């Protein structure tokens, strides 16, 4: 049974209220950040397209009964491809894949990285050395190279792409969280919690983890963008999701051979990737300023 | 200082050893029998045994590991499965191309980012600052391979100024041809790097310019130019160098992807081609070489700190 359920109702609401007001304050500060607001609007718009894509797409993304290499027109605002398929409809379907991969990569690398960073920073000693030396190893491989290697071993496909790219970004989360934990475990409230008999798990999860959330949120925002970029890069190399899935990276790659006669096939999916990652970077940057987080790097 | 360098060198060697081990076991982690995958439709038990013996996969994994390590120490990365070519010679052919792209990208990015970053910092909150920040945000969000395609579209297809494909070596084709073939791929990956560097130069210089020693320099009556260049910029170089170290990974990864766009047979295309051919010794070799370059580039960066800022003393 959790502590909250044992607390009398009156006390519970008094605990809940400051949380709500701090969220409100955060929202107000975020609203003041023009960058963050622009990022949020872009991400929300593209997220909307990703969720409601199937209803928004003008045509079936697989339908190939239009003119081949049709330039942008009123019927096909982004033109048609070498198979006579509507690019806008394919990009609408691709948004779902990109967001799924990006969010899954961020979630997976966050869960694994935060756990490792928390354990390494909290317990220190040989466990810290072991975990961090392994993180050094991951760091030594440029992310795309590591992901390419993983895909080479485990094969292409959306699940393997997510795992491969997520592993490549685990070390970023682990380092950020470890650095925070090293500082926080010396704080009085953490020492006090231990001295009254709280278990290590409880101190880590209830006292330390909540105080590391700001840099984690910022890093996770960037990680979604990094995941989308990495997926499009891998798919572009032919190592990504299956050719039947209309992703942005795949459409872009398909247009590469026809760049002289039909620039629109490659240009529009690239713009979609760029605008999405731009939105996430702006949001992440704004959150970093709002939450006053240092030491978290962005999509570079 | 010497002690620090030795310690860092040992640390780097350990990391490289770890990388080699990881790469070795990664290859062995392939689900199922890689020999069946390698042979595909040509699979027969005899062919499988022959290939297994050729790759040394018929021995115990520990024996294989020590043999691989021993060979590695002698610089022998094995031979390609698909051709008679040794992995080492394929990498030695590809490496100068990849390094040329990465090095030129670094130069282009620095040439763009440092003046732009300085201008943005000196004219804080001006239109120029806003423009630099906007371009930097776009640059960092853009997939390099897509930007490469856009560059081909503009400079090769429309303007017909530069070649869109291939590589020219300095020895055979001359410096100008080499440069002409490399400028677009280097610009494609340099743009993202320039974007990051620009933000670091701006932030570093802004911080430096608000320091006490800058006020002292100004109060001594130094010209603004001298204050910025001799005092501000030098002290803002530390974060620039730090980011340069981290971004070696970006340049190398970028080079790997961009080689596919421009059909340049560097390490990247070698790696991707080897994956499609299931040429695992080649995959191992290429990944390892990239990791080694990255680790040692960072070592050089760490040492460079002390040369730029004598205040940094390593224990």
Interface residues (C-beta under 8 A of the other chain):
Chain A: X133 X136 X137 X140 X141 X142 X143 X144 X145 X148 X149 X150 X151 X152 X153 X154 X225 X229 X232 X233 X236 X237 X238 X239 X249 X252 X255 X256 X259 X260 X263 X266 X267 X269 X270 X273 X274 X275 X277 X278 X280 X281 X282 X285 X297 X298 X299 X300
Chain B: X15 X16 X18 X19 X22 X23 X26 X27 X29 X30 X31 X137 X138 X140 X141 X142 X143 X145 X146 X147 X149 X150 X152 X153 X157 X192 X193 X195 X196 X243 X246 X247 X249 X250 X252 X253 X256 X257 X260 X261 X271 X272 X275 X276 X280 X283 X287 X290 X291 X294 X295
